[in-house]
Amino acid sequence: MAQIETRALSHSYLPDPDYPADFALKELDLNLLDGHAYALLGPSGCGKSTLLGIISGLLRPTQGEILFDGQDVTHLNARQRHVAEVFQFPVVYETMSVFDNLAFPLKNRGFGREAIAKRVAEVAELLDLSEQLPRKSATLSAGARQLVSLGRGLVRTDVNAILFDEPLTVIDPQEKWRLRTRLKQLHRQSGLTMIYVTHDQTEALTFADTVMVMHEGRILQSGSPSELFERPKHKFVGKFIGSPGMNFLHCQFDGNAAIVDGQSIPLQRPYGTDIDGSSFELGFRPEYCEFSRDGSGIAAQLIDVDCTSRRKIAYLNAAGAKVCVSLPADQEIPADNHRIRIDPQRALLYAAEILVAERP
Amino acid sequence: MSLRIENLCSADDGVTHLQDISLQFDTNSFNILLGPARSGKTSLLRQIAGLDQAGSGRMLLHGEDITRRDVRKRDVAFVYQEFVNYPTLTVFENIASPLRVRAQDKQTVARKVHEVAELLGISDVLDRHPPSLSGGQQQRVAIGRALAKDAEVILLDEPLANLDYKLREDLRRELPRLFADKGKIVIYAASDPNEAFLLGGNTVVLDKGTVRQTGPAATIFATPASLSVARIMSEFPFNLLDANVENASCTVADTISFPLPAHMDSLSAGHYTLGFRAEQFSFAALTPAAVACDATVAVTEITGNETIVHIEFAGQSCVAVVAGTMTFRAGDTITMYLDPDSLFMFDSSGQTVASPTSSQS
């Protein structure tokens, strides 16, 4: 078990990096608490897998250092750091039984027969694999094989952390649910530090206590799932979290209300008086706006409607931008004269793509 | 004009992939093959493409038997889950390749490539090579080749599965439009029920190599023919409880009991399986008939504006999804409510014997 810190960590895949754009990771100072579950979330190329590689010891960072419980491990390899890793594709010996797969790392380290049997039984219990122990690994589902991969890392008793690199990619939607819940229970039972890399917001938000949203080599925001949803600190986070993402409309700001398309939306928050006056945008979630039924609100043209089993998503043009409105599947969309009303309590003000802070 | 599949079966090494498949796909239609892994989606697409040989049965395109026709002679385009492009050719040449095969003149090729690239929003990367592009762009190139080929039948095998989800959202919205009103038969394999809803069109539910149900996604969702269909059409794990029907009332494992709602009143006494979706659990009694269920929390997941609660109820693992952020600890006892009018009932063979009328509107 370990607290994991990085100090001024940066990484470039180029031999002679110079410009900021040359770096896949840019000056990262992290402090990951012992026993916490973290997710690194971002689009491909954001640096999340690079960061995971540096934590696991597969990659040596260009600059900076990494510490486990205060000890500098920057120059230790993956094995010496005692981290268990789970990758996209299960890594198991197909011809071996589940038991032999789990026992393999212990046999290699010269453990006795009884010690092996005891430890394998413990790990199998933890992963709900006890009944599968005699089975050939090749006959297991993809999800169960992922658990066996994980188990091979866990049988060692000195594990500092478990790292997951998109572990549900090849798993069926239905099985994904079971495996994700299993991982979450495992976190609670084992108390191990877990770091989970994914580009899928649902996986990140449901798995982690703290989600770190990455973009272009930086962590833009780190917070609980509901913080990221309710108060994205950066426009990118607002757009990336949520399906569809947050709406943004250009607006003026008079110190109290946002003015969009001539309409005043009273935000009534304790904003400071020294806010930079350029490029304001009002951010609001598709879930926090609705079709006005009384002629008030911002005029909009309906472009299209998508229906899922539970929600309707209306796509509109309003105030020169695209806006989505999410409503329950059983609610009707007005036939014409579309106007959108934004919930002022839940709308947020952004200046130059950054959330405008309120006074405490 | 259509593609007809009649009693198609396929197997190899004693493993059955497809079992007595009969389907019709019309010209100008968008069709979804929905099913879990190994349900037969890819097998069926490969049969239609001519990549695999059928064991028995026939395939007719506009009435003409194409069952034994060579893959090269079928007018079919195939887009795979992995982004399959020619890595050493430019994007332009990738899209142009099916046109070159047909030896079309230079100007026609250039015009068509630009048309397709424009439609897919990749005009600015025509000079680049696929490996230098993002996943979304690479898949657009593969789709571009299928469009340029102008085949009558377009097969897409989970084409969005390997994309980042934001890119997936964009491309999913564009796809049906790309092929609409062009006289094509589009067949799209998916494992996520939401794709069936969002892409629209005709849904074919496959399971274990068999067609379980066909129709619009919303209709199948409201009236699944069987337990397996209800499960495949469900976004969250579908909840199941053993139930006993007797004297016009329903009892679940000695924990809850309620008078049979109207849509179940023709059920005879006996054992059944009660089924319902995660969203049917609520934290308040929404109707006078609502039944209180005391459950134990196993795991809570927060997705931003919704909370997914995994609970133990009546000796079964169930899933509830509710609006807002709820924080429960594992082991907490909570009371949730179920409206009997919203429940499905299945017989011992897994066939649906009662669907809630509220969901059929």
Interface residues (C-beta under 8 A of the other chain):
Chain A: P43 S44 G45 A142 D172 P173 Q174 W177 R178 R180 T181 K184 Q185 R188 H199 D200 Q201 T202 L205 T206 F207 S224 P225 S226 L228 F229 K239 F240 I241 G242 S243 P244 G245 R285 E287 D304 D306 C307 T308 S309 R310
Chain B: P36 A37 S134 G135 D164 Y165 K166 L167 E169 R173 S191 D192 P193 N194 F197 L198 A218 F221 R231 I232 M233 E235 F236 P237 E279 A298 V299 E301 I302 T303 G304 N305 I308 H310 V319 T325 A330
